Amino acid sequence: MDPSEIDLQYFKSLLLKKKTELLRAGETGQQAEAVVALDQTRVGRLSRMDAMQAQAMSQETGRRRRQLITAIDAALERVRTGEYGECFECGDTVNPKRLEADPAARLCIRCAEALE
């Protein structure tokens, strides 16, 4: 399959939709990532530990979300330059079904499996 056979407009809209969803989720997640107050008069020790654990999980979720947004931005740039759908490793076309599952995919399935 030739990369020119990939419906760039469809995948561009898919990427933009996913980015919008991630940005919205980021807006709600920022409060959960805020610093946990260490005032023992307001919160008991176990509650504070639970809050700190929840904060750490929210921070990791935020980090992953930002990483996905960066990957989406890179994929949108590949759409713009006409390189979308080409494997970074071997140069073959990434299967559209793979792009459907992960529109920001940079590798064909064969190269992705070889890296694992």
N, C-alpha and C positions, 0 to 999 in steps of 0.2 A: 504494500500500500504506500502511496506517495503522500507526504505530509500535506500537499496542496489539496488532497481529498478530504481533509478534516474541516468540519464546519466551524471556522474561527469565530463567527458571530455568536453561535450557540455557546461555545466554550467560554467566550469572553463574558457573555451574560451570566453564565454559571459561576465564573470566578468573581464577578462583581457582586452577585447575590450572596455568595459565601462570605466575601469580605465584609459586606454590610452587616450580615448576621454576627460575625465575629466582633465587629466594632460596637454593635449594640450590646453584646454580651460583656464586652470590656467596660462599658459605661456602668453597668450594674455591678460588675465584679470589683471595681476600684474601692468601694467602701469596705468590702470584705478583706481587702489586702492592707487596710490601714493598720497602724501601729496599735498593739493591744496595751491598754492601760494597766500598769502594774500596781495600782492602788489597792491594797488588801482590805481597806475599809469599805470599798465598793463591791469587790468581787472576791469570792473565796478562792483558795489555792487551786482546787480542782477545776472550778469554772474557768479560772484564768488559763490553766493548762489546756483545757478544751478549746478556749478561744485562740490560744497560740497555735494549736494544731490546725484549727480551721483556717487561721490566717496563713500558715505555711502552705496548706493545700491550695488556698486561693491564689497565693503568689505563684505557685508552680503552674496552676491553670492559666494565670495571666501570662506567664513566660511562654507557655506552649501556644497560647492564642496569638501572642506577638510574633512568634516564630512562624505560625501558619500564615499570618498576614504578610510577612516578608516573603514567604514562598509564593503566595498569590500575586504579590506585586511583581515578583520576578517572572511569573508565568504570564502576567499581563504585558510585561515588556517583551517577552518572546512572541506574544500575539502581535504586538505592534511591529516588531522587526521581521515577522514572517518565519521565525524559528520555532514556533509552538508546535509540539508534536514530534520533535526530533529528539532522539535519545542523546543525552550528553556523553555517554560512553562510546557507543558504537555508531551513532549517526542514523540508525534505522528509525523507522516510524514507530512511535508509541501507539499501541492499539487503542482505538477510540473507546473501547469498553473499559480499558484501564483509566483513560482520561475521564470517563464518566464517573468512575468510582473515586478518583482523586484528580481533579482538574489541574492541580499544580504539579503533577508527577513529572519528574525530569528524566526518568529512566524507563526503558522498555522492561517488560517483566523478566526477560532473560538476564539483563544486566543487574536488575534489582536483586534477583535471586542469587547471582554470583557474589554480590557484596555482602549478603547475609552470612 
